[in-house]
Amino acid sequence: MEELQVKHYFLSSWPDPRHWVAYLKEAQGILGSVLTHLDVNDPVRRKVSTLEEAGNYLCAFGSREDSRWVFGEFRRIGCDLSIDLNRNSAEQYNTLIWHVPASFYEVGECIFRHE
């Protein structure tokens, strides 16, 4: 399957769930779909009820965890994301990777449309 991968590297760990809520809200608007699943397991099974809950989940490092890898889905459009977070981001990048299927960005007025 062809897909577009968009990778973001960032030093800030965004330890405040409000940062993630704002980011995910903007992503939902751009994609025209809602975040349906967010989980530390792949395949993802844990359903998202609210963006606030999703933001809290992303920031929920265990007491002995220095890093977390979280997977998410916008199931209706087949778009996935993976987020690799590090507690001490000054020493290591955090990464967010979008996996966008070709069927999504090759149709309609999608912002990912290529000419």
C-alpha positions in Angstrom: 0.0 0.0 0.0 1.3 3.4 -0.9 1.3 6.0 1.8 2.6 9.4 2.7 4.7 9.6 5.8 5.1 13.0 7.5 7.7 13.0 10.4 7.9 15.7 13.0 10.9 15.9 15.3 10.7 18.1 18.4 12.7 18.8 21.5 9.8 19.9 23.7 8.1 17.0 25.4 4.7 18.8 25.7 4.2 17.5 29.3 1.0 19.5 29.5 -2.0 17.7 28.1 -3.5 21.0 26.8 -0.7 21.1 24.1 -1.8 17.7 22.8 -5.5 18.6 22.9 -4.8 21.8 20.8 -2.6 19.8 18.4 -5.1 17.0 18.0 -8.0 19.3 17.6 -6.2 21.1 14.8 -5.3 17.7 13.2 -9.0 16.6 13.3 -10.0 19.9 11.5 -7.3 19.4 8.8 -8.1 15.7 8.2 -11.9 16.1 8.5 -12.0 13.1 10.8 -11.8 12.4 14.5 -9.1 10.5 16.5 -10.8 7.2 17.3 -8.0 5.2 19.0 -4.9 5.8 21.0 -2.9 3.1 22.7 0.6 1.9 23.7 -0.2 -1.4 21.9 -0.1 -2.0 18.2 -2.6 -2.8 16.9 -4.5 -0.1 18.8 -7.7 -1.1 20.6 -8.2 1.6 23.2 -10.9 4.0 22.0 -10.7 7.7 22.5 -13.7 9.3 24.1 -12.5 13.0 24.3 -9.5 14.9 23.2 -8.9 15.8 26.9 -8.7 12.1 27.7 -6.3 11.6 24.8 -4.1 14.5 26.0 -3.9 13.1 29.5 -3.1 9.6 28.1 -0.2 10.9 26.0 1.3 12.6 29.1 0.8 9.6 31.5 4.4 8.5 31.9 4.7 5.7 34.5 6.9 6.4 37.5 9.7 4.3 36.0 9.1 5.3 32.4 11.6 7.5 30.6 9.9 7.1 27.2 6.6 6.1 25.7 5.6 5.0 22.2 1.9 5.6 21.5 -0.1 4.7 18.4 -3.2 6.4 17.2 -5.8 6.0 14.5 -8.2 8.1 12.6 -10.0 4.9 11.6 -12.7 6.4 9.3 -10.0 7.7 6.9 -7.3 5.1 7.5 -4.8 7.6 8.8 -2.4 6.4 11.6 0.1 8.1 13.7 2.9 7.0 16.1 4.4 9.2 18.8 7.7 8.5 20.5 8.0 10.6 23.6 10.9 11.0 25.9 10.6 12.4 29.4 13.9 14.2 29.2 13.6 15.7 25.7 16.7 17.9 26.1 18.8 14.7 25.5 16.7 13.0 22.8 14.2 14.0 20.1 10.5 13.3 20.4 9.0 12.0 17.1 5.5 12.1 15.7 4.9 10.2 12.4 1.8 10.5 10.3 0.9 7.6 8.0 -1.5 8.8 5.4 -2.8 6.3 2.8 -2.7 7.3 -0.8 -6.4 6.8 -1.1 -6.8 9.8 1.2 -4.6 12.4 -0.3 -5.3 11.6 -4.0 -9.0 12.5 -3.8 -11.1 15.6 -3.2 -9.8 18.9 -1.9 -7.5 17.3 0.7 -4.6 19.5 1.8 -2.2 16.7 1.0 -3.4 16.6 -2.6 -0.5 16.6 -5.0 -0.5 17.9 -8.6 
